[in-house]
Amino acid sequence: GRPPAPRASPRPAGPPAGGPPPSARPRLRPRRLAAVVGLLLLVVLIAWPVGLLLWAGGKLQHTPALSGAADTPGTTYLLAGSDARGDEGGIAEDGTEGQRTDTILLLHVPDSGPTALVSLPRDTYVDVPGHGGSKLNSAFAWGGAPLLVQTVEGLTGLTVDHYAEIGMGGVAHVVDAVGGVNLCYDGAVDDPDSGMVWTPGCHDVDGTQALAFARMRKADPQGDVGRALRQRQLIGAVVAKVSPGALAVRPGAQVALVDAGTGALTFDESTGALDVARLALAFRAANGPEGITGTPPIATMDYRPGGIGSAVLLDEAATPPFFAAVRDGTLPPGPVGGIPAG
């Protein structure tokens, strides 16, 4: 018979059909691994603020407020502090009942020039649409945010683009969310109405103490003007603690701050999370060395037109050009207004 066919020599074992064995697969070198980790970190750093922003936007509370008046140059924010305490509530001297506001702040960012944060004393004598001459905070009692916005627009000549209302009780939560703030006051205070107990100087305070600091009026020789100064100081201290660099590495602090802020604030129907961020930046600019803070020109702190008790009367000649300069950004940085001398 035939000799047996030669047997084929065995082939060397090759890689499996699925690819190289695990030992032969390329490994990430340290540099490449660092690049991948860096890329993932970049994605997280971008995605986290976006997600936080979307979450914050969904938590914002809204209320009708804007008048729909024709735009004026720049961006104007109106902030009202609403306090449901009752020690100053009820029926006012002018006979009005309803919700009151102790804090009314106008924040204006001009197209060019310094940002201005102007405190409008709550007892400012103004023309309230549909009601005639009365105190500014009566507009809030009679018609809530919409009437307050209309009244402020008539007083200042500036159209309000965004409205924010803060429940003063929520201030404590915001202060605690940023880890407390440092506040300064030169007087010794033991005021049972506000709860403010203070020794002269600067102190680190928590939310409860900060709220008392912002509420105190009767023990302040400057009354509402002095309270407005302390409220602006508190806002500046909170905004200074909300630095992007400090919060970037503290996601928990970011969440706590957003949660406290959205719980304390109510905005007009058109305001979104980006507008809130711009508002915070505007506060920071106004309280910085290139900003403007203060009051409109005041003629007297004890104007008595009859029927409404003592009111704050603005300087009739100086007030219109003052607000025109705020609008146009032509005022120099620094403090403005205050209690008139003498």
Kinemage of the C-alpha trace (Angstrom):
@kinemage 1
@onewidth
@group {chain A} dominant
@subgroup {mainchain}
@vectorlist {calphas} color= white
{ca gly a 1} P 0.000 0.000 0.000
{ca arg a 2} L 0.752 3.600 -0.064
{ca pro a 3} L 3.059 5.049 2.503
{ca pro a 4} L 1.250 7.189 5.085
{ca ala a 5} L 0.899 10.826 4.143
{ca pro a 6} L 3.257 13.099 5.961
{ca arg a 7} L 1.600 14.758 8.942
{ca ala a 8} L 1.361 18.521 8.803
{ca ser a 9} L 3.586 20.176 11.274
{ca pro a 10} L 1.533 21.872 13.978
{ca arg a 11} L 1.035 25.601 13.619
{ca pro a 12} L 2.282 27.757 16.387
{ca ala a 13} L -0.534 28.805 18.639
{ca gly a 14} L -1.838 32.130 17.456
{ca pro a 15} L -3.954 34.786 19.124
{ca pro a 16} L -7.575 33.893 19.679
{ca ala a 17} L -10.105 35.186 17.211
{ca gly a 18} L -11.291 37.774 19.682
{ca gly a 19} L -7.988 39.656 19.780
{ca pro a 20} L -4.754 39.519 21.696
{ca pro a 21} L -4.634 37.779 25.013
{ca pro a 22} L -5.004 39.952 28.072
{ca ser a 23} L -1.292 39.912 28.668
{ca ala a 24} L -0.688 41.285 25.164
{ca arg a 25} L -3.311 44.103 25.294
{ca pro a 26} L -1.868 47.599 25.425
{ca arg a 27} L -1.967 49.138 28.857
{ca leu a 28} L -2.638 52.815 29.558
{ca arg a 29} L 0.611 54.524 30.266
{ca pro a 30} L 0.716 56.884 33.249
{ca arg a 31} L 0.578 59.964 31.033
{ca arg a 32} L -2.372 58.637 29.043
{ca leu a 33} L -4.124 57.604 32.248
{ca ala a 34} L -3.626 61.111 33.653
{ca ala a 35} L -5.075 62.578 30.454
{ca val a 36} L -8.155 60.366 30.686
{ca val a 37} L -8.669 61.246 34.350
{ca gly a 38} L -8.221 64.913 33.505
{ca leu a 39} L -10.805 64.635 30.739
{ca leu a 40} L -13.284 62.939 33.063
{ca leu a 41} L -12.672 65.617 35.686
{ca leu a 42} L -13.261 68.330 33.094
{ca val a 43} L -16.560 66.711 32.104
{ca val a 44} L -17.610 66.606 35.766
{ca leu a 45} L -16.611 70.233 36.327
{ca ile a 46} L -18.672 71.291 33.318
{ca ala a 47} L -21.621 68.989 33.904
{ca trp a 48} L -21.974 69.731 37.629
{ca pro a 49} L -22.651 73.492 37.287
{ca val a 50} L -24.995 72.843 34.374
{ca gly a 51} L -26.901 70.268 36.372
{ca leu a 52} L -26.909 72.533 39.423
{ca leu a 53} L -28.209 75.399 37.298
{ca leu a 54} L -31.023 73.286 35.841
{ca trp a 55} L -31.912 72.012 39.311
{ca ala a 56} L -31.883 75.532 40.750
{ca gly a 57} L -34.038 76.813 37.887
{ca gly a 58} L -36.640 74.200 38.639
{ca lys a 59} L -36.797 75.268 42.292
{ca leu a 60} L -37.330 79.005 41.710
{ca gln a 61} L -40.583 80.454 43.036
{ca his a 62} L -42.365 83.035 40.881
{ca thr a 63} L -44.981 85.747 41.311
{ca pro a 64} L -46.493 88.325 38.920
{ca ala a 65} L -44.607 91.587 39.388
{ca leu a 66} L -43.449 93.390 36.223
{ca ser a 67} L -45.380 96.300 34.726
{ca gly a 68} L -44.542 95.783 31.061
{ca ala a 69} L -43.341 99.388 30.784
{ca ala a 70} L -40.984 100.364 27.984
{ca asp a 71} L -37.366 99.370 28.605
{ca thr a 72} L -34.865 101.875 29.937
{ca pro a 73} L -31.083 101.554 29.425
{ca gly a 74} L -29.209 99.003 31.520
{ca thr a 75} L -30.651 96.302 33.770
{ca thr a 76} L -32.662 97.187 36.858
{ca tyr a 77} L -33.471 94.832 39.728
{ca leu a 78} L -35.893 95.581 42.557
{ca leu a 79} L -35.455 93.633 45.800
{ca ala a 80} L -38.098 93.748 48.536
{ca gly a 81} L -37.661 92.216 51.967
{ca ser a 82} L -40.924 90.805 53.264
{ca asp a 83} L -41.170 90.167 56.996
{ca ala a 84} L -44.110 88.424 58.627
{ca arg a 85} L -43.051 89.143 62.219
{ca gly a 86} L -46.001 91.222 63.381
{ca asp a 87} L -44.081 93.499 65.769
{ca glu a 88} L -44.447 96.205 63.173
{ca gly a 89} L -47.329 94.696 61.209
{ca gly a 90} L -51.069 95.092 61.484
{ca ile a 91} L -52.606 98.498 60.828
{ca ala a 92} L -50.067 101.211 60.060
{ca glu a 93} L -50.287 104.887 60.990
{ca asp a 94} L -51.816 105.611 57.591
{ca gly a 95} L -54.565 103.050 58.128
{ca thr a 96} L -53.303 100.500 55.588
{ca glu a 97} L -53.491 96.811 56.378
{ca gly a 98} L -51.747 93.854 54.801
{ca gln a 99} L -48.250 92.651 54.034
{ca arg a 100} L -45.481 95.171 54.654
{ca thr a 101} L -41.920 95.412 53.415
{ca asp a 102} L -39.116 96.826 55.537
{ca thr a 103} L -36.446 96.582 52.854
{ca ile a 104} L -36.627 98.052 49.352
{ca leu a 105} L -33.426 97.998 47.300
{ca leu a 106} L -32.908 99.181 43.727
{ca leu a 107} L -29.938 97.588 41.960
{ca his a 108} L -28.980 99.020 38.568
{ca val a 109} L -26.346 97.793 36.110
{ca pro a 110} L -25.816 100.502 33.472
{ca asp a 111} L -24.653 99.821 29.930
{ca ser a 112} L -21.362 101.397 31.051
{ca gly a 113} L -20.256 102.825 34.361
{ca pro a 114} L -20.513 101.693 37.994
{ca thr a 115} L -23.219 99.397 39.309
{ca ala a 116} L -25.442 101.108 41.914
{ca leu a 117} L -27.267 99.646 44.911
{ca val a 118} L -29.728 102.243 46.225
{ca ser a 119} L -31.777 101.776 49.397
{ca leu a 120} L -35.234 103.310 49.127
{ca pro a 121} L -36.424 104.070 52.677
{ca arg a 122} L -39.698 102.263 53.294
{ca asp a 123} L -41.289 105.500 54.599
{ca thr a 124} L -40.368 107.512 51.484
{ca tyr a 125} L -43.248 109.806 50.526
{ca val a 126} L -44.317 108.902 46.975
{ca asp a 127} L -47.270 108.969 44.643
{ca val a 128} L -48.802 105.483 44.716
{ca pro a 129} L -50.771 104.854 41.490
{ca gly a 130} L -54.478 104.822 42.274
{ca his a 131} L -53.950 105.911 45.888
{ca gly a 132} L -52.183 109.280 45.843
{ca gly a 133} L -49.467 110.404 48.220
{ca ser a 134} L -48.366 107.869 50.826
{ca lys a 135} L -45.395 105.917 52.112
{ca leu a 136} L -43.564 103.648 49.694
{ca asn a 137} L -44.205 100.440 51.588
{ca ser a 138} L -47.939 101.158 51.518
{ca ala a 139} L -47.806 100.286 47.809
{ca phe a 140} L -46.771 96.756 48.761
{ca ala a 141} L -49.557 96.511 51.341
{ca trp a 142} L -52.192 97.707 48.857
{ca gly a 143} L -51.121 95.907 45.703
{ca gly a 144} L -48.219 93.571 46.415
{ca ala a 145} L -45.273 93.306 44.037
{ca pro a 146} L -47.022 94.762 40.921
{ca leu a 147} L -48.015 98.012 42.644
{ca leu a 148} L -44.643 98.324 44.375
{ca val a 149} L -42.892 97.936 40.997
{ca gln a 150} L -45.121 100.573 39.371
{ca thr a 151} L -44.548 102.977 42.273
{ca val a 152} L -40.762 102.566 42.164
{ca glu a 153} L -40.760 103.044 38.385
{ca gly a 154} L -42.720 106.287 38.806
{ca leu a 155} L -40.281 107.489 41.471
{ca thr a 156} L -37.044 106.589 39.683
{ca gly a 157} L -37.867 106.720 35.972
{ca leu a 158} L -36.258 103.271 35.647
{ca thr a 159} L -38.143 100.248 34.317
{ca val a 160} L -37.736 97.236 36.614
{ca asp a 161} L -36.439 94.273 34.586
{ca his a 162} L -36.350 91.743 37.431
{ca tyr a 163} L -38.047 91.583 40.818
{ca ala a 164} L -36.934 89.527 43.825
{ca glu a 165} L -38.720 89.218 47.147
{ca ile a 166} L -36.894 87.736 50.105
{ca gly a 167} L -38.607 86.388 53.183
{ca met a 168} L -36.504 87.792 55.992
{ca gly a 169} L -36.885 84.546 57.916
{ca gly a 170} L -35.015 82.830 55.079
{ca val a 171} L -32.006 85.104 55.573
{ca ala a 172} L -30.875 82.977 58.502
{ca his a 173} L -30.811 79.827 56.346
{ca val a 174} L -28.798 81.570 53.622
{ca val a 175} L -26.222 82.853 56.132
{ca asp a 176} L -25.887 79.418 57.698
{ca ala a 177} L -25.502 77.875 54.227
{ca val a 178} L -22.391 80.004 53.576
{ca gly a 179} L -20.947 79.161 56.986
{ca gly a 180} L -21.750 82.460 58.724
{ca val a 181} L -20.530 85.976 57.997
{ca asn a 182} L -18.510 88.723 59.649
{ca leu a 183} L -20.466 91.917 60.377
{ca cys a 184} L -19.481 95.240 61.938
{ca tyr a 185} L -21.390 97.834 63.951
{ca asp a 186} L -19.912 100.531 66.190
{ca gly a 187} L -22.700 100.752 68.770
{ca ala a 188} L -23.654 98.685 71.805
{ca val a 189} L -27.124 97.205 71.244
{ca asp a 190} L -29.592 95.256 73.362
{ca asp a 191} L -32.793 95.528 71.324
{ca pro a 192} L -35.670 93.248 72.393
{ca asp a 193} L -37.740 94.012 69.274
{ca ser a 194} L -35.188 92.630 66.811
{ca gly a 195} L -33.288 90.371 69.196
{ca met a 196} L -29.993 92.083 68.355
{ca val a 197} L -27.455 91.986 71.197
{ca trp a 198} L -24.157 93.560 70.154
{ca thr a 199} L -20.912 94.873 71.544
{ca pro a 200} L -19.132 97.496 69.408
{ca gly a 201} L -16.889 96.058 66.712
{ca cys a 202} L -16.873 93.231 64.194
{ca his a 203} L -18.122 89.733 64.973
{ca asp a 204} L -18.581 86.391 63.215
{ca val a 205} L -22.303 85.638 63.352
{ca asp a 206} L -24.652 82.816 62.433
{ca gly a 207} L -27.974 83.111 60.632
{ca thr a 208} L -30.073 84.006 63.683
{ca gln a 209} L -27.692 86.786 64.729
{ca ala a 210} L -27.456 88.089 61.149
{ca leu a 211} L -31.238 88.290 60.905
{ca ala a 212} L -31.405 90.343 64.109
{ca phe a 213} L -28.620 92.575 62.720
{ca ala a 214} L -30.698 93.212 59.585
{ca arg a 215} L -33.977 93.767 61.455
{ca met a 216} L -32.845 96.204 64.145
{ca arg a 217} L -34.208 99.733 63.688
{ca lys a 218} L -35.452 101.280 66.918
{ca ala a 219} L -32.057 101.215 68.653
{ca asp a 220} L -30.318 102.768 65.639
{ca pro a 221} L -29.924 106.583 65.820
{ca gln a 222} L -30.282 106.661 62.006
{ca gly a 223} L -33.517 104.650 62.002
{ca asp a 224} L -34.417 103.153 58.630
{ca val a 225} L -31.345 104.633 56.945
{ca gly a 226} L -29.092 102.930 59.489
{ca arg a 227} L -30.960 99.665 59.067
{ca ala a 228} L -30.546 99.931 55.289
{ca leu a 229} L -26.784 100.367 55.784
{ca arg a 230} L -26.637 97.171 57.849
{ca gln a 231} L -28.804 95.271 55.392
{ca arg a 232} L -26.500 96.236 52.522
{ca gln a 233} L -23.522 95.186 54.648
{ca leu a 234} L -25.130 91.805 55.266
{ca ile a 235} L -25.873 91.297 51.568
{ca gly a 236} L -22.299 92.218 50.722
{ca ala a 237} L -20.943 89.795 53.325
{ca val a 238} L -23.057 86.926 51.994
{ca val a 239} L -22.143 87.645 48.373
{ca ala a 240} L -18.447 87.813 49.329
{ca lys a 241} L -18.681 84.295 50.798
{ca val a 242} L -20.288 82.948 47.622
{ca ser a 243} L -17.092 82.855 45.576
{ca pro a 244} L -17.032 80.372 42.680
{ca gly a 245} L -13.533 79.261 43.650
{ca ala a 246} L -14.514 78.460 47.226
{ca leu a 247} L -17.684 76.633 46.244
{ca ala a 248} L -16.208 74.707 43.306
{ca val a 249} L -14.612 72.147 45.611
{ca arg a 250} L -17.598 71.992 47.954
{ca pro a 251} L -20.579 70.570 46.033
{ca gly a 252} L -22.481 70.054 49.271
{ca ala a 253} L -22.149 73.756 50.084
{ca gln a 254} L -23.424 74.636 46.615
{ca val a 255} L -26.504 72.484 47.069
{ca ala a 256} L -27.165 73.876 50.559
{ca leu a 257} L -26.854 77.458 49.298
{ca val a 258} L -29.161 76.899 46.327
{ca asp a 259} L -31.666 75.145 48.557
{ca ala a 260} L -31.629 77.966 51.127
{ca gly a 261} L -31.683 80.724 48.518
{ca thr a 262} L -34.539 79.323 46.466
{ca gly a 263} L -36.509 78.719 49.640
{ca ala a 264} L -36.077 82.321 50.798
{ca leu a 265} L -36.578 84.102 47.456
{ca thr a 266} L -39.487 84.649 45.093
{ca phe a 267} L -38.909 86.153 41.644
{ca asp a 268} L -40.934 87.750 38.879
{ca glu a 269} L -42.391 85.465 36.257
{ca ser a 270} L -39.586 86.000 33.719
{ca thr a 271} L -36.547 85.490 35.965
{ca gly a 272} L -34.500 82.314 35.466
{ca ala a 273} L -31.453 80.804 37.132
{ca leu a 274} L -29.043 82.751 34.890
{ca asp a 275} L -30.758 86.008 35.865
{ca val a 276} L -30.287 85.083 39.519
{ca ala a 277} L -26.586 84.492 38.880
{ca arg a 278} L -26.325 87.906 37.191
{ca leu a 279} L -28.128 89.450 40.169
{ca ala a 280} L -25.517 88.005 42.534
{ca leu a 281} L -22.687 89.337 40.363
{ca ala a 282} L -24.341 92.768 40.290
{ca phe a 283} L -24.569 92.796 44.097
{ca arg a 284} L -20.888 91.931 44.272
{ca ala a 285} L -19.996 94.750 41.866
{ca ala a 286} L -22.114 97.337 43.707
{ca asn a 287} L -20.524 96.454 47.057
{ca gly a 288} L -16.999 96.499 45.609
{ca pro a 289} L -14.604 99.457 45.417
{ca glu a 290} L -15.953 100.458 41.984
{ca gly a 291} L -19.616 100.316 42.998
{ca ile a 292} L -22.143 102.800 44.350
{ca thr a 293} L -24.181 102.306 47.539
{ca gly a 294} L -26.448 104.612 49.507
{ca thr a 295} L -29.784 106.383 49.313
{ca pro a 296} L -31.381 108.970 47.039
{ca pro a 297} L -30.993 112.614 48.104
{ca ile a 298} L -33.098 113.117 51.266
{ca ala a 299} L -34.574 116.500 52.201
{ca thr a 300} L -35.925 115.508 55.631
{ca met a 301} L -36.500 112.364 57.691
{ca asp a 302} L -39.570 113.824 59.406
{ca tyr a 303} L -41.995 115.004 56.750
{ca arg a 304} L -45.568 115.183 58.040
{ca pro a 305} L -48.082 115.724 55.235
{ca gly a 306} L -50.971 114.611 57.461
{ca gly a 307} L -52.760 111.309 57.762
{ca ile a 308} L -49.721 109.035 57.419
{ca gly a 309} L -47.489 110.015 60.315
{ca ser a 310} L -43.814 110.810 59.800
{ca ala a 311} L -42.404 110.154 56.318
{ca val a 312} L -39.081 110.533 54.494
{ca leu a 313} L -39.155 113.331 51.938
{ca leu a 314} L -36.695 113.109 49.049
{ca asp a 315} L -35.098 116.251 47.643
{ca glu a 316} L -37.517 117.282 44.894
{ca ala a 317} L -34.877 119.052 42.794
{ca ala a 318} L -31.974 116.613 43.243
{ca thr a 319} L -33.785 113.258 42.989
{ca pro a 320} L -34.624 113.169 39.226
{ca pro a 321} L -31.051 113.981 38.110
{ca phe a 322} L -29.729 111.494 40.678
{ca phe a 323} L -31.688 108.599 39.176
{ca ala a 324} L -30.828 109.769 35.648
{ca ala a 325} L -27.137 109.559 36.600
{ca val a 326} L -27.677 106.083 38.098
{ca arg a 327} L -29.347 105.041 34.828
{ca asp a 328} L -26.587 106.448 32.648
{ca gly a 329} L -23.688 105.233 34.815
{ca thr a 330} L -22.285 108.734 35.266
{ca leu a 331} L -22.124 108.814 39.078
{ca pro a 332} L -18.635 108.305 40.516
{ca pro a 333} L -18.097 105.171 42.635
{ca gly a 334} L -18.605 105.467 46.367
{ca pro a 335} L -21.337 106.212 48.930
{ca val a 336} L -24.250 108.484 48.069
{ca gly a 337} L -27.095 110.160 49.955
{ca gly a 338} L -27.712 109.438 53.611
{ca ile a 339} L -29.346 111.485 56.349
{ca pro a 340} L -29.116 115.221 55.564
{ca ala a 341} L -26.796 117.246 57.792
{ca gly a 342} L -28.479 119.396 60.419
